[in-house]
C-alpha cells in the first residue's frame, strides 16, 4: 500500500489522539470543512443541539467506549477542531444520511487461512481517504500497526504485537432506531487490537459490548483461527469458514470473483490475496497473523 503519512502514537488515550491530530492536522481540518454549516455551528455551541444523531453518537461513545472518547478529545485538540465535529464525522459510519459524503470504512474484506503452517491473512480494499498508517503504543495495552482514516479514532484494520489481525467495515443504514447504542460498531476494531491475543477472546468481547449500526469484522490469530463477526444493532452473528476463506463483499459478483481467484491460487498466498483484492484498481492493505519481528 502506498501511503502519504505514518503516524506514531504513544501513551494514554488522550495522548494517542493528540499525536494523530498533530500529525494529520491539515487533512482532518479539510474533512471537517465538508460538514454542513449547521453541524459546525452546533459543535461550536458545545454539542449536537439540533443534530440528535451526532449527540447520541457522542453520548454513547463516552458511555461505552471511554478510552476511544478520550482519544477523540485528544485528536480534536491536536487537529485544532471541536470534539463535536469529529463526532459528526464518526456518525457517517452509522447513518447513510449523516452526510452527503460516504462513510469512510466501506470496502471489500477477506480473511484466509490457506493451509497448515502458513500464517492466516486478513485484508481489505481502501478508500482514498485511508491515506495513513498508524503505530499505536497505548499504556498498559497491546501495540498495533493500523490502516487509518485521519479523522477517525477506529482504524480500518491492523495487527497487534501478539499477531492478532482485525479488519472492519461499516454498512450505514437508512434509519437509526431511537433505542439502543449509537456508538458505531467500527470502534470494536481498535478495542480488539489493543486488548486481545486470540480470535476467541475478540469474538467474546464483540458479542458482549454495546455498539450501534451495521458493521462486519474479520479476525485472525497466530493459530490460524479466522472468524467473521457481523454486527447489526444488538444482534451478533459469528461465522467461520468451511474452506478457510471468508469474504465480505459489496456485491455478490465481487465476492464470487474474489473467492474464485483466491481458491485457485497456489504458491505465494499473500501475493495472490493482494492481487485478488486489488483487481478492481483500489488500494489494499494486508496483514499476516504472526508476531511481528521486533528487530
C-alpha positions in Angstrom: 0.0 0.0 0.0 1.3 3.5 -0.9 0.8 5.9 2.0 1.5 9.6 2.4 1.9 9.5 6.2 3.0 7.2 9.0 2.0 8.3 12.5 3.5 7.2 15.8 1.0 7.5 18.7 2.1 6.7 22.3 0.9 6.9 25.8 -2.5 7.4 27.5 -5.7 7.5 25.3 -5.7 11.3 25.0 -2.0 11.4 24.1 -2.6 8.8 21.4 -5.2 11.0 19.8 -3.1 14.2 20.3 -0.2 12.6 18.4 -2.6 11.7 15.5 -4.2 15.1 15.4 -1.0 17.0 15.3 0.5 14.8 12.6 -2.6 14.9 10.3 -4.0 18.3 11.2 -4.5 19.6 7.7 -6.3 16.5 6.5 -8.6 16.5 9.5 -9.4 20.2 9.2 -10.1 19.8 5.5 -12.7 17.0 6.2 -14.3 18.9 9.0 -14.8 21.7 6.5 -17.1 19.4 4.5 -19.6 19.2 7.3 -22.9 21.1 6.8 -22.6 24.6 8.3 -25.3 23.8 10.8 -23.3 20.9 12.3 -20.3 23.1 12.7 -22.3 25.8 14.5 -23.8 23.2 16.8 -20.3 21.9 17.6 -19.2 25.4 18.3 -22.0 25.8 20.8 -20.9 22.7 22.6 -22.8 19.8 21.2 -25.4 18.4 18.7 -28.2 20.8 19.8 -30.3 20.0 16.8 -28.5 17.0 15.3 -29.8 14.3 17.7 -27.8 11.5 16.0 -24.4 13.2 16.5 -25.4 13.9 20.1 -26.3 10.2 20.6 -23.1 9.1 19.0 -21.0 11.3 21.2 -23.0 10.3 24.3 -22.7 6.6 23.7 -19.0 6.9 22.6 -18.3 8.3 26.1 -20.6 5.9 27.9 -19.4 2.6 26.3 -16.0 3.4 24.8 -14.4 5.8 27.3 -10.9 5.2 26.0 -12.0 5.9 22.4 -13.7 9.1 23.6 -10.5 10.3 25.3 -8.7 9.5 22.0 -11.3 11.6 20.1 -10.8 14.5 22.5 -7.0 14.3 22.0 -7.5 14.0 18.2 -9.7 17.1 18.3 -7.2 19.1 20.3 -4.2 18.1 18.2 -6.0 19.0 15.0 -7.5 22.3 16.2 -11.1 21.2 15.8 -14.0 20.6 18.1 -14.9 17.2 19.5 -18.5 17.6 18.3 -17.2 18.0 14.7 -15.3 14.7 14.9 -18.3 13.0 16.4 -20.3 14.2 13.4 -17.7 12.6 11.1 -17.9 9.4 13.1 -21.7 9.4 12.7 -21.1 8.8 9.0 -20.1 5.3 9.9 -23.6 4.7 11.4 -26.2 6.5 9.2 -26.3 6.8 5.5 -28.0 10.3 5.7 -25.5 11.7 8.2 -23.6 13.4 5.4 -23.7 13.7 1.6 -20.2 12.2 1.7 -20.0 8.4 2.0 -18.8 6.5 5.1 -15.1 6.0 5.1 -14.9 2.3 6.0 -17.0 0.6 3.4 -15.0 -1.9 1.4 -14.2 -5.5 0.4 -12.9 -7.6 3.2 -11.1 -11.0 3.2 -9.8 -13.4 5.8 -7.9 -16.5 4.7 -6.2 -19.4 6.4 -4.6 -21.0 3.4 -3.1 -24.2 4.8 -1.4 -25.7 7.9 1.9 -23.9 8.7 1.1 -20.8 6.6 0.0 -17.6 8.5 -3.6 -16.6 8.3 -4.2 -13.4 6.3 -6.7 -10.6 6.6 -7.1 -7.7 4.1 -9.4 -5.2 2.6 -9.7 -2.6 -0.1 -9.1 1.0 1.0 -10.9 4.3 0.1 -8.7 7.2 -1.0 -9.3 8.8 2.5 -7.3 5.9 4.2 -4.0 7.5 3.3 -2.1 7.0 6.6 -0.7 4.2 8.7 -0.7 4.5 12.5 1.5 2.8 15.1 -0.4 2.8 18.4 1.5 2.1 21.5 -1.0 2.6 24.3 -0.1 2.4 28.0 -0.9 -1.0 29.5 -2.4 -2.4 26.3 -1.0 -4.1 23.1 0.7 -2.0 20.5 -0.6 -2.3 16.9 0.1 -1.2 13.4 -3.0 0.1 11.7 -4.5 1.5 8.5 -6.4 4.7 9.3 -8.6 7.5 8.0 -7.1 10.6 9.5 -10.2 11.9 11.3 -11.4 8.6 12.8 -10.3 7.1 16.0 -11.0 3.4 15.0 -8.8 2.0 12.2 -10.0 0.2 9.2 -7.7 -2.7 10.1 -4.5 -3.7 11.8 -2.2 -6.2 13.5 -1.2 -6.1 17.1 2.1 -7.2 18.8 0.6 -10.6 19.6 -0.2 -11.3 15.9 -4.0 -10.7 16.2 -5.3 -9.2 13.0 -8.7 -7.4 12.6 -10.3 -5.6 9.6 -13.7 -3.9 9.7 -16.2 -2.1 7.5 -19.4 -0.2 8.2 -22.6 -0.5 6.2 -24.6 2.6 7.1 -28.3 2.2 7.5 -31.0 4.5 6.2 -32.7 5.0 9.6 -31.3 4.6 13.1 -33.6 3.3 15.9 -34.0 5.7 18.8 -33.3 3.0 21.3 -30.0 1.1 21.6 -26.4 2.2 21.4 -25.4 4.7 18.8 -21.6 4.4 19.0 -20.6 2.9 15.6 -19.5 -0.8 15.8 -16.3 0.0 13.8 -14.9 1.1 17.2 -14.6 -2.5 18.1 -11.7 -2.9 15.7 -9.5 -0.8 18.0 -10.8 -2.4 21.1 -9.9 -5.9 19.8 -6.4 -4.9 18.7 -5.4 -3.3 22.0 -6.9 -5.9 24.3 -6.7 -9.4 22.8 -4.3 -12.1 21.5 -6.8 -14.6 20.1 -9.8 -14.8 17.8 -12.0 -16.4 20.5 -11.3 -13.6 23.0 -12.0 -10.9 20.4 -15.3 -12.6 19.5 -16.4 -12.8 23.1 -15.7 -9.1 23.5 -17.6 -8.2 20.4 -20.6 -10.3 21.4 -20.9 -8.7 24.8 -20.2 -5.0 24.0 -22.9 -2.4 23.1 -22.4 -0.9 19.6 -24.6 0.6 17.0 -25.3 0.5 13.3 -24.3 -2.3 11.0 -20.7 -3.5 10.5 -18.6 -6.6 9.9 -15.3 -7.5 11.5 -12.9 -10.2 10.2 -10.5 -11.6 12.8 -7.4 -13.9 12.6 -4.8 -15.1 15.1 -1.5 -16.8 15.0 -3.1 -20.3 15.5 -4.8 -19.8 12.1 -8.3 -19.3 13.6 -10.3 -16.9 11.4 -13.8 -15.7 12.0 -16.4 -13.1 10.9 -18.4 -11.1 13.3 -21.5 -9.5 11.8 -23.0 -6.7 13.9 -26.4 -5.2 13.4 -27.5 -3.2 16.4 -27.7 -5.5 19.4 -27.5 -8.6 17.2 -24.3 -10.5 16.7 -23.6 -13.4 14.2 -20.4 -15.3 14.1 -19.3 -17.3 11.1 -16.2 -19.5 10.5 -15.2 -20.7 7.0 -15.6 -24.3 5.7 -12.8 -23.8 3.2 -10.5 -21.4 5.1 -11.8 -18.3 3.3 -14.2 -15.6 4.4 -15.3 -12.8 2.1 -17.4 -9.8 2.9 -18.2 -8.2 -0.5 -20.3 -5.2 -1.6 -21.9 -7.2 -4.4 -22.4 -11.0 -5.0 -20.4 -10.8 -8.2 -17.5 -9.1 -6.5 -17.4 -11.8 -3.8 -17.6 -14.7 -6.2 -14.8 -13.3 -8.4 -12.5 -12.8 -5.4 -13.3 -16.2 -3.9 -12.5 -18.0 -7.2 -9.2 -16.1 -7.7 -8.0 -16.9 -4.2 -9.0 -20.5 -4.0 -7.4 -21.2 -7.4 -4.1 -19.7 -6.4 -1.1 -21.5 -5.2 2.4 -20.7 -4.1 2.7 -17.1 -2.8 -0.5 -16.8 -0.9 0.0 -13.2 0.3 0.6 -12.0 -3.3 -2.4 -14.0 -4.6 -4.7 -12.4 -2.0 -3.3 -8.9 -2.6 -3.7 -9.3 -6.4 -7.3 -10.6 -5.9 -8.2 -7.7 -3.6 -6.7 -5.1 -5.9 -8.3 -6.5 -9.1 -10.7 -3.5 -9.2 -7.9 -0.9 -9.1 -8.5 0.1 -5.4 -5.6 0.3 -2.9 -5.4 -2.6 -0.5 -3.9 -3.4 2.9 -3.0 -6.9 4.0 -2.0 -8.2 7.5 -0.4 -11.6 8.3 -1.4 -13.2 11.6 2.1 -13.6 13.0 4.0 -12.0 15.8 5.9 -9.0 14.2 9.7 -9.2 14.2 11.0 -6.9 17.0 14.3 -6.2 15.2 
